[in-house]
Amino acid sequence: MQNQNFIIVGGGQAGRRAAEVLRQRAPDARICIIGDETHLPYDRPSLSKDALLDEEREQHAFIRDFAYYESQRIEVRLGQKVTAINRADRLLSLSDGSEIAYDRLLLATGSRVRKLHGGPVHYLRTLDDARHLRMRLAQGARVVIVGGGFIGLEVAATAIGRGCAVTLVEPADRLLKRSMPPEVSEFMRQLHVSRGVTFRLETQVTDIQQAPDGSVRVATSEGDLFADVVVAGIGVIPNTELAEQAGLEVRDGIVVNDECRTSDPNIFAAGEVTQHFVSSAGRHVRVESWQVAEKQPAVAAANMLGDTERYDETPWLWSDQYDCNVQSLGTFEDAHTVVLRGAVTDGAFSMIGLNDAGNVRAAVTVNNGKDMAIFVRMVAAGPVDRNQLADTSVSLRSLLKR
């Protein structure tokens, strides 16, 4: 397939990574990335951290520059949107009226933010979003953040660092409720409170409107809040419309097998737009993390060239807030037995989710990232004794060897 056309729809991290691998393995192939943003591919984790701090740190988001794509003969069409896929003729229709042929197609279309009704509201999904928000996070600005997930908490930490007064509104009774055990939720709440964040838990936002004095009125179930800046981080929606229009299987994401193949043998998909099977979870999942945007596209690219590599990673993500690092592996479920390793009061601890058989199926480390690599290996190993797992005098490596 050295001389074939490999087209990547989506100019983000997943598209960039796939193009890198394709070029490494197919020196003579045509590779083209089509992205609807006007920026070169960048990594999104920097948006809630470096890109919000200053313009210089924003550059950390870019892994490759123009010179790289030029030297590698990777065509990048920016500011273009693919409007339709003609599977029979293997043709893509573009927003400028042109068409482009493909032999193998990769859909790396990512996600878009879920929006609140009313406004004005800032979101944080693109580099332009980060730039606009950065200009508003001035010393003394009153910031209301809607959503107590990782994005909301990271923005809160950055806003505090820029001298803002921050209030965070969350409808659930605790932070990170969908992904973290209660002990982690409470630790993170106390961390933010100690830095000056005010929380409004179990509070619904009912309306957001510009007030006559130029501020923003955030109406909630517990009364009105007034802000200079409102930021919402309430989840994302996978960009599956193009795949749906083409008749591909879609189910809260583009459904792919472990080789990143869609229901069309010539079309692959990768990144957080995919719904793929994770053996440690025992079901199909859609994962929103740096990991899936970096590793799954490499597998997809290899298989576009005729290989049969498999992607079956237990979901892993991390979050940096102030000087605190949180890493999460897998998904905690109600049926899990949750084991605490270390003391929450020490500020560095881990929590592990075990299934009925005693197998590790989820883990979170707080300021304890050195343990995460071992937890990753434990997922693929056999059962562990929960009492020994909780005992910090017993090394994790010794449990792995048993």
C-alpha positions in Angstrom: 0.0 0.0 0.0 3.0 2.3 -0.4 1.4 4.4 -3.1 -2.1 4.6 -1.9 -4.1 7.5 -0.5 -4.6 7.6 3.3 -7.0 10.3 4.3 -7.5 11.3 8.0 -10.6 13.3 8.9 -9.9 15.2 12.1 -7.0 17.5 12.7 -6.4 16.8 16.4 -4.0 14.7 18.4 -5.4 11.4 17.1 -5.1 12.6 13.5 -1.5 13.8 14.1 -0.5 10.5 15.7 -2.0 8.4 12.9 -0.2 10.4 10.3 3.2 10.0 12.1 2.8 6.2 12.1 1.6 6.0 8.6 4.6 8.0 7.4 7.0 5.8 9.4 5.6 2.6 7.9 4.7 3.9 4.4 7.4 6.2 3.1 5.8 6.7 -0.4 2.1 6.9 0.5 0.0 10.0 0.2 -1.1 11.1 3.6 -3.6 13.9 4.1 -5.1 15.3 7.3 -8.3 17.3 7.0 -9.3 19.5 10.0 -12.0 22.1 10.5 -9.8 24.2 12.8 -7.3 26.7 11.5 -4.5 25.4 13.8 -2.1 22.6 13.3 -2.9 19.5 15.4 -2.4 20.0 19.1 -2.9 18.0 22.3 -5.9 19.1 24.3 -4.7 18.4 27.9 -2.7 21.6 27.8 -5.8 23.7 27.2 -6.9 23.7 30.8 -3.4 24.3 32.1 -0.5 25.8 30.0 -2.7 27.5 27.4 -4.7 29.2 30.1 -1.6 30.6 31.8 0.1 32.5 29.1 0.8 32.6 25.3 4.3 31.2 25.6 3.1 28.1 27.5 0.4 27.6 24.9 3.0 26.3 22.5 3.4 23.2 24.7 0.2 21.9 23.1 1.9 21.6 19.7 3.9 18.5 19.3 4.8 19.1 15.6 5.4 22.4 13.7 4.8 23.3 10.1 8.3 22.2 9.2 7.6 18.6 10.3 4.5 18.2 8.2 6.3 19.7 5.2 9.4 17.5 5.6 7.4 14.4 6.1 5.2 15.2 3.1 2.0 15.1 5.2 -0.6 17.3 3.6 -2.6 19.3 6.2 -5.8 20.9 5.0 -6.9 23.4 7.7 -10.2 25.1 8.0 -11.9 22.4 5.9 -14.9 20.3 6.9 -15.7 16.9 5.3 -19.4 17.1 4.5 -20.1 13.6 3.2 -18.5 10.2 2.6 -19.3 8.3 -0.7 -18.3 4.8 0.4 -19.1 3.2 -3.0 -16.6 5.5 -4.9 -14.4 6.1 -1.9 -14.8 9.9 -2.2 -15.0 12.6 0.4 -16.9 15.9 -0.2 -15.4 19.0 1.4 -17.0 22.2 2.5 -15.2 24.2 -0.2 -17.0 22.1 -2.9 -14.0 19.9 -3.8 -13.7 16.1 -3.5 -10.8 13.9 -2.4 -10.4 10.2 -3.0 -9.2 7.7 -0.5 -8.1 4.1 -0.4 -8.1 3.9 3.4 -9.9 6.4 5.5 -9.5 7.2 9.2 -12.2 9.0 11.2 -10.6 10.9 14.1 -13.4 13.4 14.5 -13.3 13.7 18.3 -16.0 15.4 20.3 -17.6 18.8 20.9 -18.7 20.3 24.2 -22.1 19.9 25.7 -23.6 23.3 26.1 -25.8 25.1 28.6 -28.8 27.1 27.7 -28.4 30.8 27.9 -25.2 32.8 27.9 -22.6 34.2 27.7 -20.7 31.1 28.7 -17.1 30.0 28.0 -16.2 26.5 27.1 -12.8 24.8 26.9 -12.5 22.5 23.9 -10.4 24.3 21.4 -7.3 26.4 21.3 -9.4 29.4 20.4 -11.6 28.7 23.5 -8.5 28.7 25.7 -7.3 32.0 24.2 -10.6 33.7 24.7 -10.9 32.5 28.3 -7.3 33.4 29.1 -8.0 37.0 28.3 -10.9 37.0 30.7 -9.1 35.4 33.7 -7.8 38.6 35.0 -6.7 39.4 38.6 -9.8 39.8 40.7 -12.3 38.5 38.2 -15.3 36.7 39.6 -15.4 33.3 37.9 -18.3 30.8 38.1 -17.6 27.3 36.9 -20.4 24.9 36.1 -19.4 21.3 36.5 -17.3 19.5 39.1 -15.5 17.1 36.8 -11.8 17.2 36.0 -12.1 20.0 33.4 -14.0 22.2 35.9 -11.5 21.5 38.7 -8.5 22.2 36.4 -9.9 25.5 35.3 -10.7 26.4 38.9 -7.0 25.7 39.8 -5.7 27.8 36.9 -8.1 30.6 37.6 -7.1 30.7 41.3 -3.5 30.8 40.1 -4.3 33.9 38.1 -5.8 35.7 41.1 -9.5 35.1 40.3 -12.3 34.5 42.8 -13.8 31.2 41.9 -17.2 29.6 42.7 -17.9 26.1 41.3 -21.5 24.8 40.9 -22.1 21.1 40.7 -25.6 19.4 40.7 -24.3 16.2 42.3 -23.7 15.9 46.1 -19.9 15.5 45.5 -17.2 16.2 43.0 -16.1 13.7 40.4 -19.0 11.5 41.4 -19.2 9.5 38.1 -15.5 8.5 38.2 -14.0 8.6 41.7 -14.6 7.1 45.2 -16.1 9.5 47.8 -12.7 9.8 49.6 -11.1 11.2 46.5 -14.0 13.5 46.0 -13.7 14.9 49.5 -9.9 15.2 49.3 -10.2 17.3 46.1 -12.9 19.5 47.5 -10.8 20.2 50.6 -7.8 20.9 48.4 -9.7 23.5 46.4 -11.3 25.0 49.5 -7.9 25.5 51.0 -6.9 27.5 47.9 -10.0 29.7 48.0 -12.6 28.0 45.8 -16.2 28.2 47.0 -18.4 25.2 46.2 -22.2 25.0 45.6 -22.9 21.3 45.6 -26.4 19.8 44.9 -27.1 23.0 43.0 -28.8 23.3 39.6 -28.1 26.1 37.2 -31.5 27.2 35.8 -30.6 30.3 33.7 -27.6 32.4 32.6 -28.1 35.9 31.4 -26.1 39.1 30.9 -27.0 41.5 33.7 -27.6 45.3 33.0 -24.3 46.2 34.8 -22.3 44.0 32.4 -21.9 41.1 34.8 -23.4 37.7 34.2 -26.3 36.5 36.4 -26.2 32.8 37.0 -29.6 31.7 38.4 -29.4 28.5 40.4 -31.7 26.4 42.6 -30.0 28.0 45.6 -30.2 31.6 44.5 -28.4 33.9 42.1 -24.6 34.2 41.5 -23.0 37.1 39.7 -19.8 36.7 37.7 -17.5 38.4 35.3 -16.8 35.0 33.6 -18.8 31.8 33.4 -17.2 28.6 32.3 -19.0 25.3 31.7 -17.5 21.9 31.8 -20.4 19.5 31.6 -19.2 16.8 29.2 -18.8 16.3 25.5 -20.7 14.8 22.6 -18.9 12.5 20.1 -18.8 13.9 16.5 -20.5 10.9 14.8 -22.7 12.7 12.3 -20.4 12.0 9.4 -20.2 8.3 10.2 -23.9 8.1 10.7 -24.5 9.8 7.3 -22.2 7.2 5.7 -24.2 4.4 7.3 -21.5 3.2 9.7 -22.4 1.6 13.0 -22.7 4.2 15.6 -23.6 3.7 19.3 -22.5 6.7 21.5 -19.4 6.8 19.3 -18.3 5.1 16.1 -18.2 1.4 16.8 -14.9 -0.3 16.0 -13.4 -3.7 16.7 -10.0 -4.2 18.5 -8.3 -3.5 15.2 -10.0 0.0 14.9 -12.1 -1.2 12.0 -15.6 0.2 11.4 -18.4 -1.7 9.7 -16.8 -0.7 6.4 -13.5 -2.5 5.7 -11.9 0.6 4.1 -12.8 2.9 7.0 -11.1 3.0 10.4 -11.7 5.2 13.4 -9.6 6.2 16.4 -9.6 8.5 19.4 -12.3 9.6 21.7 -15.0 9.4 19.0 -14.8 5.6 19.1 -16.7 3.1 21.1 -14.4 0.1 21.5 -14.3 -3.1 23.6 -12.1 -3.0 26.8 -11.6 -6.5 28.1 -10.9 -5.4 31.7 -14.3 -3.7 31.7 -16.0 -6.5 29.8 -17.9 -4.1 27.6 -17.7 -1.5 24.9 -16.8 2.0 26.2 -16.0 5.4 24.8 -13.0 6.9 26.5 -12.1 10.6 26.7 -8.4 10.8 27.5 -4.9 11.6 26.1 -4.2 7.8 26.1 -6.9 6.9 23.6 -6.0 9.8 21.3 -2.3 8.8 21.4 -2.2 5.0 21.3 -5.3 3.9 19.4 -4.5 5.9 16.3 -1.1 4.2 16.1 -2.9 0.8 16.0 -5.4 2.1 13.4 -2.6 3.4 11.2 -0.7 0.0 11.3 -3.9 -1.8 10.4 -4.7 0.6 7.6 -1.5 -0.7 6.1 -2.6 -4.3 6.4 -1.3 -5.2 9.8 -3.5 -6.9 12.5 -2.5 -5.1 15.7 -5.0 -4.9 18.6 -6.0 -2.0 20.8 -7.2 -3.1 24.3 -5.9 -0.6 26.8 -7.5 -0.1 30.2 -8.5 3.6 30.3 -6.0 5.8 32.0 -6.0 9.5 32.6 -4.4 12.1 34.8 -5.1 15.5 36.1 -2.8 18.2 37.6 -4.4 20.7 40.0 -2.1 23.1 41.9 0.7 20.8 43.1 -1.6 17.8 43.2 -1.5 14.9 40.7 -4.4 12.5 40.3 -4.2 9.4 38.0 -7.1 7.1 37.3 -7.2 3.7 35.8 -10.3 1.8 34.7 -13.8 2.6 36.0 -14.9 2.3 39.6 -18.3 0.4 39.8 -20.8 0.0 42.6 -20.1 -3.8 42.7 -16.4 -3.3 43.3 -14.7 -3.7 46.7 -12.7 -0.5 47.1 -9.4 -0.8 49.0 -7.6 2.2 50.5 -3.8 2.0 50.4 -2.2 4.7 52.5 -3.8 7.5 54.5 -5.9 10.2 53.0 -4.7 12.6 55.7 -1.1 12.1 54.5 -2.0 13.7 51.2 -0.7 10.8 49.2 -2.7 7.6 48.8 -4.2 5.1 46.4 -7.6 3.4 46.1 -8.1 0.2 44.2 -11.4 -1.4 42.9 -11.6 -5.2 43.0 -14.2 -7.4 41.4 -15.8 -10.4 43.1 -12.8 -12.6 42.1 -10.3 -10.1 43.6 -9.0 -8.9 40.3 -7.9 -5.2 40.0 -10.4 -3.4 37.7 -9.9 0.2 38.7 -7.4 2.3 40.6 -6.7 6.0 41.5 -3.6 7.5 42.8 -3.4 10.9 44.6 0.1 12.3 44.7 1.2 8.6 44.4 1.8 8.2 40.7 4.7 5.8 41.2 2.2 3.1 42.0 0.2 3.5 38.8 2.5 1.4 36.5 2.1 -1.5 38.9 -1.7 -1.2 39.0 -1.7 -1.3 35.2 0.2 -4.6 35.4 -2.2 -5.9 38.1 -5.2 -5.5 35.8 -3.7 -8.1 33.5 -2.6 -10.4 36.4 -4.6 -12.6 38.7 -6.4 -11.9 41.9 -4.7 -10.1 44.8 -5.3 -10.3 48.5 -7.1 -7.2 49.6 -5.7 -7.1 53.1 -2.1 -7.2 51.7 -3.1 -4.6 49.1 -4.2 -2.3 51.9 -1.0 -2.9 53.9 1.6 -0.4 52.9 4.3 -2.5 54.6 3.7 -5.0 51.8 5.3 -3.9 48.5 3.0 -3.8 45.5 5.7 -5.5 43.4 5.7 -8.5 45.7 1.9 -8.8 45.2 2.4 -8.7 41.5 4.8 -11.7 41.7 2.5 -13.9 43.6 
